[in-house]
């Protein structure tokens, strides 16, 4: 027994000694890394045209190299955009979106693979420019302005051979900020409906709901649209038939049901068209106004919009009572996700300005700041338009003029540019350094950055009818 133990110990010692002596005496020959040149980080591909990418690969002598290509196109069947060959040569049949792509350099001699990522931006003639919604002799028109300012008028009729629904309200370019501003479509919203268009070809996309009624899982018998806003996930949020609806975001943004409306935010209320949407971090809340009870309402987004009504506490109720305003809402705007200005009319038609702040993300508070008659009553009429900017000023379009209003000192200043026709649209652009004004058959571009008061910097004529709304895609 003792002899066996002694022999085992000697053998173990010799084994460990051998391992120790052998440590670090191995020669490791790493394979030579293939060098890839003539491969860009981003390519632009015209939809329906050839896309050719020809990299140059230098490998060690004797190595057999095979190139494998893949374009990550979530809307395409698996395998459709996987290729093998020394160059990528395809007819680009995807949409005018940005796609991730990968070149795999496969050394078939030793089995090693090397990955090179790049991106492909699909483009069409519609990938950059301005879309315009207008009314010409009572007919809704949809047009496109190219980057060189050429107007392709009445584009919808030219493509589809039919007219759009009457009474247009809004034009919204839908994109999902969570996926690199992935384009999802255009919505043309009218008083009693709407049409969705593909961003690549401006056609009604048969894969997705292409009318507002079809965007409901169960559509109401009649649609009376108040107002919609673009939520940052690329879906519509807004008021239909006095109720609040939100597009579904709980599925993949290429799903045919993405952005569709389920039931409205359940509750006993009748909303005015105008509402405020505030997104701070992961929290989104809404300020609505019940036109029957004449009170401000709280909604929160918890997957879907949820009605909380007047479940909030009020500070400074002596300024005004948000639970019993006693006047009709005319319009409501907000600056910097903070201070909100509601313009309400009393029984005599006098316009009052209500300024307040809310915290609808908890603790749930409503803080009135001031209540006062608006300083220039004559500026409010049937076609008055309000637009708030981040710097705290509010632009007011009334008649054939546009004004800059500062609520801090109640200064109202007429902008420098003049118009010969009534102003029918105002919209901010260029990171709020430009105000685009629609009047007559034209769009006017006004400088409004610090020290500028609306002097004319550009003009586009030839809009069919008067502009109602515009959307930008750059």
N, C-alpha and C positions, 0 to 999 in steps of 0.2 A: 504494500500500500504506500509506504514511505518512498520506495524507489519510483513508483509511478508518479507520485506528486512531484518529486525532484525533476524527473524527466520532463514533465509538463511545464514546469516553471522555466527550465532552460530553453525549451522550444519557444515559449512566449517571449522570453527576453531576446532571443535571436530574431524573432519576427518583428518586434518593435524596433530593435536596432537597425534591422534592414530597412524598415519604413523610414526611419529617421535619416539614415544615410542617403536614401533615394530622394528625399524631399527637395524639390526645386531643380531637379535634374531633367525635367521634361522640356522638349522643344515644341512650341505651339505655332503652327503656321496659319495665320488668319487669311481668309480669302481676300483677294484684291477687290476693293470697292469699285463697282462700275461708275464711271463719271458720266453724268447726264448734262448736256447743254442744249440750247435752243428750245427750252421748255419754259414758257412764261407762267407767272402766278395767276393770271386771269386772261381769258379770251372772250371776245364778243362774237356771237354767232347770230346771223340773220335767220329768222324762222323760215324754213322752206328752202334755204340755200345751203351750199356746201360748207362744211367745217373740216379743215385739214390741219393737223398738228403733226409735225415731222421732227421729233427730237433726234439728237446725235448722242449715241451711247458708245463710250470707249471702255472696253473690258480687257482683262489679262489675256495674253495669247493662249489659245486653246480652249477658252471658255465659250460655251454655247449660250447665247442670250436670246430670250423670248420676251416680248413686250405684251403686257396685258392691260387693257383699258376698261375703265368702268365709270359711267356717269350715274350719279345717285339721283334718280328721277322717281319720286314717290308716286307720281300719277301713272307711271308706266308699269306694265307687267314685269315680274321678276325675270331678269336675264335679257330683256330687250335691248338694254344699253350696256352690254358687256361684249368686248371685242378683243381679238388677238391679232397682232401684226406689227410690223416695224413703224407704222404710222397710223394715226386715227383719221380715217376718211369716211365721213358720213354725210347724209343730207339731214340737217338739224330739224327734226320734226317735233321738238318739245315746245313749250310755251315761252313767252317773253319773261322768264323768271331767271333767278340766279341759282345755279346748280353746282354742288360740290362734285369733284371728279378726282380720279386717282389713276396714275400710271404705276404699274407694278413691273419692275425690272426683274425678271426671273432668270437666274443663272441655272440652267438645266444640268450643267455639269456637276455642280455640288449641291443643288437644291435650294440655295439661298435666294431670298426674295427681298427686294428693296422698294420702298414705297415713296412716291412723289405725289403730293396733293396739289391740286390747282382748282380753279373755278371757271365756270362758263356762264356768261351772261347772255341769255337769249334776248334778241331785240327784233322789233318790227318797226314799221313806220310810225306806230303809235306808242312806242316805248318812252318817248320824251315829247312833252308838249302840254298844251292846256286844252281841256275839254270844256265846252260851253253849253249851258242849257238856256234856251231863250224861247220867247213867244212871238210868232209872226202871224199877224192877222188871226189871232185866236188859236193857232196851231202850234203845238209844242215842237221845238226844234232841238236837235243835238248836233253839235259841230266840233271840229278839232282844229286847233291852231298849232302849226308846226313850229319848231324852234326858230325858223327864219321868218316867222310871223305870217306865213301863208295860211289863209283860212279855208279849210275844207268844210263848206257849209252844207247843212242838211244831210249829215253823214248817215244818220239812222235810216232815213227814207231810201237813200241810195243803196245801202247794204241789204235792207230787209223788204223794201218795196211796200211799206205800210207806214202809217203814222203812229206816233207815240200817244199815250193817253193824254187827255186834256188837263188843264190846271196844274202845271208843274210847280213844285215847291223847292226841291233840293236836288243837288248832284253831289254824290259822295264817292270818293275813291277809297276802296276798302283794301287795307293791308294789315298784316299781322306783325306787330312790332316784336313779338316774342321769337319770331323766326326770321330775323333780319329784314323786316318790312316786306315779307313775301306778298306780292300782289295777289288779291283774291277777286277783284272785279270792280265794276262801277255799278252803283245804284242810282237810277233816275227815279226820284220819288215825286208822285203827283198826289193831288187831294184825295183821290179814291183808289190809288193803287201804286204801281211802280214796275220798273223793268230792270233786270240785272244783265249787264253785258260783260263779256270776256275782255280782259285788258289787252290781249294780244291782237285780236281781230275785230273787236267791237261787235261781235255777233252774240245773239242769245245762246248761251251754252246749254246744250241739251243734257249735260251731265248733272247740272245743278238747278235748283229752283230759279227760273228766269222771270218770274213775276212776283210781286209782293204777296199776292194771295197764295201762291204756291209755296212761299217761304214759311207759312204756318203749317204745323202738323194738323191742326184743325182750324181752318180759316173761318172768321165770322162771316155772316151772310153779306154784310156791307162793311166797307172800309172807309173810315173817316180819319185821315191822317192828320195828326197835329204837328209833330216835329220829331225828327230823328237826329241822333248824333253818332259819330263814329267812335266806337270803343276801341281801345288800343290793341285788342286781340283780333281786330278786323271784322267785327260784327256790328249790327245795328242795335241801338238802344233808343227807345222813344215811346211816343204816345200815339195810340190808335184807339178810336172810339172812346176816348176819355180814360183809357186804362194804360198801364205801363207794361211794356214788353221788352224782353232782352234776348238777343240771339244766343244760341247754345255754343259754349266754348269747351264743353267737357269731352269732346272727341277730337280726332285728328283734323287739322285744318284743311285737308284735302278730301275729307268725307263729304258725301252728298248731303248729309244732314247738318254739317257745320254751319252755324249761324242761323239755323231755323228757329222759329218762335214756338215755344210750347204754350202753356197757359200764361195769362197775365199775372202780375203781382196781385195776389188775391186780397181784396179788401173793399170796403164801402167808401168809394170816392169817385169824383168826376174831375179829371185833370184838365187844366188849361193847357194849351199847346206848349208854352215855353217852360223849360226846366233847366236845372243846372246839374252837370255831372262833374264830380271831383274825384280824381284818382291820385292818391298819395301812397307811394310804395305799393303794398299788396292790397290796400283798401280802396274800394270805390263806393261812393255814396251819391245820392241824388236829392235835390231839393225840388219838390213839386208844389203845385198850388191847386187846391180844391176850389173850383169856380162856383160851386153851390154853397158850401159852408164858408167860403172866402177865408181860408186858412192855409198856412204853409205846412207841407207834409214831408215826412222823412221816409226814404227808401234806402236800403243797403243791398249791395251785391254779394250774395253768398252762393256762388255758383249761378243762381238765377236771381233777378231782382226780387226783393222781399219788402212788402209794405209794412211800415211801422207807424204810419200816420203821425199822430201828435205825441208819440212816446219820446219826448225830450223835455228838458227843463229850460225855463226862460229866465235869463238875467236881464235887468233893466226893463221890466215890463211897463214902466211908466212912460217910456219913449213910444212904444206901440206894442200891441198885443198880437203876436203872430198866430195865435189860436182864433182870433176874431178881428181880422183886418177891416172888414166891413166895406171893402172897395173891390173893384174888378181889376184883375191883373191885365196890364197892357203888354209888358215885356219884362224880361229878367236877364241880367248879364252879370258876369263875375270876372274879377281881375286877380291874377296870381293865385288861383286855387284858394282864395281867402275871402276878401270882401265882396259881397254880393249887393247889387243894386236892383231893386224891383220898382217898376213904375206902375202905379195903380191910379185908377180914375174913380173919383167919388160920384155921387148922384148928380152933381152939377157939371160934371165933365172936367173938373180941375184935376190935373195930373200931379201926384205926389211922389216924391222920391223916398223910398225906404232903403236905408243902408243897414246891413247886418252881417254878422259872421256866424257860422255854425260849426259845430264839431259833431259830425254824425258817425264818427268812428270810435267814440267812447272816450270820456263821458259824454253823453248825448245832450248837447246844450245848443241853445239858440240865443244869440246876443244881439239885440237891436243896438244900432249906433246912432242913427238919426232918422227923423221923419220931417220932411219939409215940402212945401209946394215947389215944383220945378221952376227954375229961374226964368225959363223961356217957354211959356205955355204954348206959344204959336207954332213951335217946332213939332208938336205932336199932332199927327193927323192919321188918316187911314193907311197911308203908305210910308209912314216913318219907319226907318230902320236904325237899329242900334248895334254897335260892335265894340266890345271892350278889348283893350290891349294890355299887355303885361306891365307896361309902365304906369298904369293907373288911370289913363285917360279913356274916354268913351267917344267914339265917332258916331255922329248922328247925321243921317241922310234925310233931308226934308225938302220937298219940291225939287228944284234943280240946283241945290247947294248941299255941300257937306261941311259939317262943323266939328271942331275939336273941343270937347267939353272936359274940364278938369273938376271933378267933384270936390277936391280939397278947398278950392276957393270960388267955385261956381263960375269960373271963367268960361265963356263960350266964344270961340274964335272961328270965323269962317275960313276955310282952307283957301289957298291962293288960286288954285285952278278953278276955272269957271266952266259951266256946262249949259248947252242950249236946249237940253231936253231934261225931263224929270229923271232923277237918279233912281234906278230900280234895283241896284245891287252894290254892296260894299264888302270887300274881303281883304284880309291881311295876307301878305306874301313876303318872301325874302327875309325870313326871320323877323317879321314885323317892322321892317324898315321901309316897306312899300305898302301903300293902300291901293287896291284895284277897285275902280269905280265903273259900274255899268250905267250908261245913259245913252238914250237913242239907240243907234246901231253900232255902238263903239264901246271899247274898253279903254279906260284911261289909267295910267300908272303914275301914282303920285309919291313923291319922296316925303317920308314922315319921320326919318331918324332925327336924332338930337340936333336942334338948330334949324330944321326944315319944317315947313308948315304947309305941305301939300302942293308944292310946285310940280308942274307936269314934267315927267321924264320920258314918257313913251305913250303911244296910242295905237290901237289896232281897230281898224274899221272893217265894215263888211259883215258884221254879225247879223244873221237873219232874224230880224225883230229885236225886241229889247231883252237884254240879258237878265236872267233870273239867278243863276249861280254858275260858278266855275270850279274846276278841280285841277290841281297841278300834278304832273308826274315828271320828275327830273332824273 
